[in-house]
Amino acid sequence: MDPSFDTYRLTDEHQMLRETVHQLASDKIVPRAAEVDATSEFPWDVYDALRKAELHAVHIPEEYGGVGADSIATAIVIEEVARACASSSLIPAVNKLGTVPLLLSASEELKRQVLPPVASGEAMFSYALSEREAGSDAAAMRTRAARDGDHWVLNGTKCWITNAGVSSYYTVMAVTDPSQGAKGISAFVVHKDDPGFSVGTKERKLGIKGSPTCEIHFADCTIPEDRIIGEPGTGFRTALRTLDHTRLTIGAQAVGIAQGAIDASLSYIKERRQFGRPIADFQGVQFILADMAMKTEAARQLIYVAAGKAERGEPDLTFASAAAKVFASDTAMQVTTDAVQLFGGYGYTTDFPVERMMRDAKITQIYEGTNQINRMVMARQLLG
Ligand SMILES: Cc1cc2nc3c(=O)[nH]c(=O)nc-3n(C[C@H](O)[C@H](O)[C@H](O)COP(=O)(O)OP(=O)(O)OC[C@H]3O[C@@H](n4cnc5c(N)ncnc54)[C@H](O)[C@@H]3O)c2cc1C
């Protein structure tokens, strides 16, 4: 066969991986999703199931004890878990977000120190950039890190930290030279047991309720000097380069949520009867369904194209990843809202999963840069 036929399709390994995760998610995660949402509790049983199947942090390279999945494979894992439960999909997604700064910029020694426990599932990793007064304008952060002999001492508060409290490690961006603006920001690894580190109260949220979001505090938090990621002053650049790799994974989460809503809608509209026939017989309903599937598939393809660019290190990754995230998250919001519509009044109740999916979808338009900020990122790339 002409090998060029393979240029625009997933490999057999990717397809097999999808089937494996799909099965695990259907068996172990779908039955837990409503309860995780209702109780707002981190799903440790799902974490254990993902860990047993080596799906909790698939992107960690083999040399650090991981399975070394590529960006497309990682997106597939996140997508399939999110189809079942968006909160649970933040396990592989945030492990990636927290550790990409290390993979991009850390010393070999630091990588060997902190990546193997994540690969084995002994520890999770979070990413701490945002602050109360520094959200979209992240470079306006106030958390400081100062050298003290052979240590760094951190002071300040980060907010909105996904999986705070359940993670053992945190990649933390802090100002080391206030006179240098964004070029005076450095990145560090902080461990939950480091003196002066503490986790604040949990936010009460609209969705992704099974993934804790908390403030984290640094009060003279003292860490060894070798926990800096890269050179002093390179932290903000590392933080932004990280987002180039992980925005597309938020897109994958959004595609998974949208697909979950399509799956639920498909079964419902074939069962639900009005005017003496299944509502799936009505063309008005079919058009809604077709648009939901069309947009979700378009989003999915954008994610895989961006993931391919991430693997190959192509220069337009920044645009592609932002575009994939924005398109997929706007699609997820629309598709889940349409799903609620297709369920009618029942869709508005917690008896069916689509209202949860609609609430969960909303966050994908907000984090890792709001969709307005991501549109600015895209425009900047276009304008040069
Ligand atoms: C559940 C949750 C989990 C999160 N997880 C993490 C995490 O793990 N780590 C982390 O570091 N952060 C995390 N965040 C923070 C998230 O990335 C920020 O909330 C986001 O970047 C927006 O910042 P903000 O909330 O301060 O909004 P603001 O920056 O105050 O924005 C408010 C509004 O103004 C708009 N806006 C702002 N500036 C502009 C502009 N220049 N042009 C046009 N519109 C603009 C925004 O788009 C938005 O609509 C999380 C947030 C939430 C809610």
The ligand as an SDF file (V2000), in Angstrom:
LIG
                    3D

 53 58  0  0  0  0  0  0  0  0999 V2000
  -11.0650   25.4190   38.4850 C   0  0  0  0  0  0  0  0  0  0  0  0
   -9.8180   26.1570   38.1380 C   0  0  0  0  0  0  0  0  0  0  0  0
   -8.6030   25.4830   38.0880 C   0  0  0  0  0  0  0  0  0  0  0  0
   -7.4310   26.1880   37.7890 C   0  0  0  0  0  0  0  0  0  0  0  0
   -6.2270   25.5250   37.8240 N   0  0  0  0  0  0  0  0  0  0  0  0
   -5.0640   26.2470   37.7660 C   0  0  0  0  0  0  0  0  0  0  0  0
   -3.8130   25.6150   38.0380 C   0  0  0  0  0  0  0  0  0  0  0  0
   -3.7260   24.4050   38.2540 O   0  0  0  0  0  0  0  0  0  0  0  0
   -2.7050   26.3840   38.0390 N   0  0  0  0  0  0  0  0  0  0  0  0
   -2.7360   27.7240   37.7880 C   0  0  0  0  0  0  0  0  0  0  0  0
   -1.6830   28.3500   37.8030 O   0  0  0  0  0  0  0  0  0  0  0  0
   -3.9220   28.3490   37.5230 N   0  0  0  0  0  0  0  0  0  0  0  0
   -5.0770   27.6360   37.5120 C   0  0  0  0  0  0  0  0  0  0  0  0
   -6.2920   28.2730   37.2910 N   0  0  0  0  0  0  0  0  0  0  0  0
   -6.3120   29.6980   37.0560 C   0  0  0  0  0  0  0  0  0  0  0  0
   -6.7740   30.0770   35.6590 C   0  0  0  0  0  0  0  0  0  0  0  0
   -5.7630   29.8070   34.7310 O   0  0  0  0  0  0  0  0  0  0  0  0
   -7.1990   31.5470   35.7090 C   0  0  0  0  0  0  0  0  0  0  0  0
   -8.4400   31.5840   36.3910 O   0  0  0  0  0  0  0  0  0  0  0  0
   -7.3150   32.1650   34.3450 C   0  0  0  0  0  0  0  0  0  0  0  0
   -6.0490   32.2950   33.7740 O   0  0  0  0  0  0  0  0  0  0  0  0
   -8.0080   33.5330   34.3660 C   0  0  0  0  0  0  0  0  0  0  0  0
   -7.4870   34.3620   35.3580 O   0  0  0  0  0  0  0  0  0  0  0  0
   -8.5270   35.1290   36.3540 P   0  0  0  0  0  0  0  0  0  0  0  0
   -9.4060   34.0810   36.9290 O   0  0  0  0  0  0  0  0  0  0  0  0
   -7.7370   35.9620   37.2790 O   0  0  0  0  0  0  0  0  0  0  0  0
   -9.4030   36.0300   35.4050 O   0  0  0  0  0  0  0  0  0  0  0  0
   -9.0590   37.5210   34.8930 P   0  0  0  0  0  0  0  0  0  0  0  0
   -7.6640   37.5670   34.3640 O   0  0  0  0  0  0  0  0  0  0  0  0
   -9.4300   38.4770   35.9710 O   0  0  0  0  0  0  0  0  0  0  0  0
  -10.0770   37.6640   33.6960 O   0  0  0  0  0  0  0  0  0  0  0  0
  -11.4450   38.0640   33.8570 C   0  0  0  0  0  0  0  0  0  0  0  0
  -12.0320   38.2400   32.4650 C   0  0  0  0  0  0  0  0  0  0  0  0
  -11.3340   39.2940   31.7750 O   0  0  0  0  0  0  0  0  0  0  0  0
  -10.8700   38.8130   30.5210 C   0  0  0  0  0  0  0  0  0  0  0  0
   -9.5850   39.4420   30.1990 N   0  0  0  0  0  0  0  0  0  0  0  0
   -8.5200   39.6510   31.0290 C   0  0  0  0  0  0  0  0  0  0  0  0
   -7.5240   40.2910   30.3650 N   0  0  0  0  0  0  0  0  0  0  0  0
   -7.9630   40.4690   29.0990 C   0  0  0  0  0  0  0  0  0  0  0  0
   -7.4160   41.0740   27.9170 C   0  0  0  0  0  0  0  0  0  0  0  0
   -6.1730   41.5800   27.9210 N   0  0  0  0  0  0  0  0  0  0  0  0
   -8.1660   41.1060   26.7970 N   0  0  0  0  0  0  0  0  0  0  0  0
   -9.4120   40.5620   26.7670 C   0  0  0  0  0  0  0  0  0  0  0  0
   -9.9880   39.9830   27.8450 N   0  0  0  0  0  0  0  0  0  0  0  0
   -9.2750   39.9380   28.9970 C   0  0  0  0  0  0  0  0  0  0  0  0
  -10.7090   37.3030   30.6980 C   0  0  0  0  0  0  0  0  0  0  0  0
  -10.7490   36.6100   29.4720 O   0  0  0  0  0  0  0  0  0  0  0  0
  -11.9060   37.0030   31.5940 C   0  0  0  0  0  0  0  0  0  0  0  0
  -13.0570   36.8710   30.7800 O   0  0  0  0  0  0  0  0  0  0  0  0
   -7.4850   27.5750   37.5160 C   0  0  0  0  0  0  0  0  0  0  0  0
   -8.7130   28.2330   37.5460 C   0  0  0  0  0  0  0  0  0  0  0  0
   -9.8710   27.5590   37.8690 C   0  0  0  0  0  0  0  0  0  0  0  0
  -11.1710   28.3080   37.9390 C   0  0  0  0  0  0  0  0  0  0  0  0
  1  2  1  0
  2  3  1  0
  2 52  2  0
  3  4  2  0
  4  5  1  0
  4 50  1  0
  5  6  2  0
  6  7  1  0
  6 13  1  0
  7  8  2  0
  7  9  1  0
  9 10  1  0
 10 11  2  0
 10 12  1  0
 12 13  2  0
 13 14  1  0
 14 15  1  0
 14 50  1  0
 15 16  1  0
 16 17  1  0
 16 18  1  0
 18 19  1  0
 18 20  1  0
 20 21  1  0
 20 22  1  0
 22 23  1  0
 23 24  1  0
 24 25  2  0
 24 26  1  0
 24 27  1  0
 27 28  1  0
 28 29  2  0
 28 30  1  0
 28 31  1  0
 31 32  1  0
 32 33  1  0
 33 34  1  0
 33 48  1  0
 34 35  1  0
 35 36  1  0
 35 46  1  0
 36 37  1  0
 36 45  1  0
 37 38  2  0
 38 39  1  0
 39 40  1  0
 39 45  2  0
 40 41  1  0
 40 42  2  0
 42 43  1  0
 43 44  2  0
 44 45  1  0
 46 47  1  0
 46 48  1  0
 48 49  1  0
 50 51  2  0
 51 52  1  0
 52 53  1  0
M  END
$$$$
